[in-house]
Amino acid sequence: MKRWVCIVCGFEYDEAAGLPDEGIDPGTRWEDIPEDWMCPECGVGKADFEMVEAA
Amino acid sequence: MDPIVIIGTGLAGYGVARELRKLDRETPLHLITGDDAVSYSKPMLSNALASGKTADHLALASAEDMGRTLHAVVHSHTRVTALDIPGRRLRTERDEMPFGHLVLALGADPIRLSPEGDGAEHVRSVNDRGDYARFREAIAGKRHVTILGAGLIGCEFANDLRRAGYAVAVVDPAPQPLGRLLPPQAGAFLRQRLERSGVRFHFQCTAQRIDRDGARLAVTLSDGETLSTDCVLSAVGLRPRTNLAAAAGLGVGRGVRVDRCLRTSAEGVYALGDCAEVEGLVLPFVMPLMAAARALGATLAGRPTPALYPAMPVVVKTPDCPTVVCPPLAGSSGAWQETEGEEGVTSLLRDPAGRLLGFALCGDATAEKRRLAREIAPWLAAN
């Protein structure tokens, strides 16, 4: 499962963990998160996220 | 078509430009800035060391790239000297530029204190990527940094510098970090965790003098102690940039005064971001900036849209003690109830009727931030 990081504030979305308190189940892939979703910490859109390459 | 002109290429200026372009790719768009117009994220400056990033790494896109992506003309290294609002034009050092709609995204200036001593002029502030590059050069190979101000920015820089191996002293007239944003138990918890990571606090103190001492600086505190340091970083607060607006006769309070549609007192002139006071609120954070950018982008594209602000907690990026504050709106009164566990503190501010007005969370309690924020009435609701 991948991780995506907000390039504006550093918040990390972990596909394995999801965001249950926003109704995003664990295991939800990035592509399946709605396009109008906003970073929960700073409010920017999905376009401002980058995939974190596994080391 | 009369052009839309945006002054400022920070998160606010580029943010509203991007939102506008999602809806309108045709209206001519110009952005003007005194700096290099490179896009970057200001929140990332205060944790760059721990992420292994230099000022160059923090650059996201060049002025040319932004111009291309935005289908806009980006005028970098260009200072605006005056706004001629009746004449619908602005003046720069070299030129004049007409506008149909004007957006002020000017940001804020760091507040500068004036201690005595010949070292005072060497005090640095970091308010943009250029400042940050100079700061990193100044501390390269050095050992000790003194930070004036234990607010959000001061604490973030303190933690980042500690994690990079610097000795760090922080000076503040308040009795605890984040001042009045935290009730006492949360403040003590944050203080303890940062002290455990090696930050040395000097509370209820100010820097009275800063004197040069060879290649170093000597900071004399109001309690009599003198700190020997390699660099002094000032992080004591921000003042919205309102001079251009005030000189042009726009309504100005603490910031450039705008309504919830981001409209100043002059038709076709708007403001957002750190320079703006939106219905009395000056919120120098990304989340309200983005709400404003979305609303203003739609307005400029022809669909007048008010900004709506839910309660927006602020994440303090202190990895040695994750902290989230959601301060009450000015004028609210209530009582704090603090609950401390091994690994965190939950502090809730409730009014006499039991309604949640605000909160502060430290450590593992920060996991509750979204749930708690939803309980608080919006900061700027629909009319």
Interface residues (C-beta under 8 A of the other chain):
Chain A: I7 V8 C9 G10 F11 D21 E22 M38 P40 E41 C42 G43 V44
Chain B: L11 S41 P43 M44 N47 S51 L60 F285 V286 M287 L289 M290 A291 M312 V315 K317 R370 R371
